[in-house]
Amino acid sequence: MNSVSIAGNLTRDVEMKDGRASFSVAVNRVWAKDGVKQEDVDYIPVVVFGGQAENCQRYLHKGSKVGVEGRLSVHKYEKDGQPRTYTSVVARAVEFLSPKSTGGNTTAPPVSSESECPFVDGMPHDAVRDEEVPF
């Protein structure tokens, strides 16, 4: 099973390219070691496709709180002769968690139901296959 759920804040504005939105989510971790509070942050890249991508670009901005459900995607490549790995979350559902804005037309639409999600068998209709991704 390949399933992941994260919640955190956008680290930058959403970037849109070829019908695909990308952004990073900062997820805080807190734990105690020898009774001392420890904190760390993970920065997780997220990719969203289709109409959901357009909504993300329209309504999410740096600092927005967001919940993402999807799958992990791992790409192996070489750079300067060295093997590298790039891991990201391919979103199946994105939930806008920030409070609604009180001014202008920045209020996010209701979260779409699973039936409106542009995915078939866990893959977006317009997704590029993992083998075709250039990174």
N, C-alpha and C positions, 0 to 999 in steps of 0.2 A: 504494500500500500504506500502510495506517495501522496501525502496530504500534510499541509502546513497551515496554521493560523497564526497571524501576528497582529499586534495592535501597537501603535506608536504615533509619532509625529513625523510629518514630511520634513526632510532635511533641505529640500530645495523645491522650486516650482516644478510642475509637471512638464516634461518635454514630450512633444508629439512629433512622430516621424512615420510616414507610410502607414497610417491608421493604427499605430502602436504608441501607447503612452508609456513613459518610463519615469520612475521616481525612486527615491530611497526613503526608507522608513527607519527612524531611530527608535530602537526598543531598549528600554532601561532594564537592567538586572540588578537586584539588590540581594545580598546574602550576608551572613555573619560568619566570621572566622575568628576563633578564639575570643568570642564575645564582642568583636569589633565589627561595626557595620562596614561592608564593602559595597562599592557601586561600580558598574561598568555599563557601557552602551555598545550595542551592536548596530551597525548600519547595514540594512538589508535592501538590496536592489529588487525592485518590483517591475514587472511588465504586464500591461493590460491591453486587450485587443477590442476592436469593434466599437459599438455604441457606448459601452462602458468606459472605453478609453477617452472618448469625446467628453463624457460627463466628468471624468476625473480632471481633464485639462480645464474644463469650464469652472468647476467648483472647488477644486483643491489647490491650495497654495502653500508655500513654505510655512511650516508651523502647524498646519491643519492636523487634527487628530483623525486617524483612519484605522479601520480594521480590514484585514485582507485575508481571504481564504483561497488557497490554490495548491499548486504542486511545486516541488523543487525542480529546477532545471540546472543540470551541470554540464558545462561545455569545457572540453579540453582542447588546448591549442598550444602552439609554440611561439615564443617571442625571444628573439636574439639567441635562438638555438636552445632555449630553456623551456621545458614543459611547464605549462601554466594551467590553472583551473579557474573557471568563473562560474559562480553559483548565484542564481537569482530565483525569485518566486514568480511563477506565471499565474496571475490572478484568475480565479474562477468567479469570485464575488468580492466587491469592494464596498465597504460600508463607511459613509461619512459620519464621523463621531463628533466633530466640532459643533458647537451650538450654532443655530441658524443666525445669519447676519441680520441686523435690524435695518440696514440701509441699502439702497440700490437693488439691483437684480442679482444678488449673489447667493440667494437661498437655494440649497441643493434640492433636487427633486426627491420624491420618496424612493427608498431603495427598491430596486426592481426585484421581482420574484425570480425564483430559479428558472421558471419556464421562459422568462424573457432574456435570460442569460445567453449570449451569443456563442455557446459552447455545445458541441456534440461529443458524447463519449469523453468528456473531460478536456477536449481540445477545442480551441476557438475555431470558428468557421474559416476566418481569414488568416489564421496563423501560419507563419512560415514554419516548416518542419525543422526540428532541432538540427538535422543534418545540414540544413541550408543556412543556418545562422552563422554569420562570418566571424564569430568570436568564440 
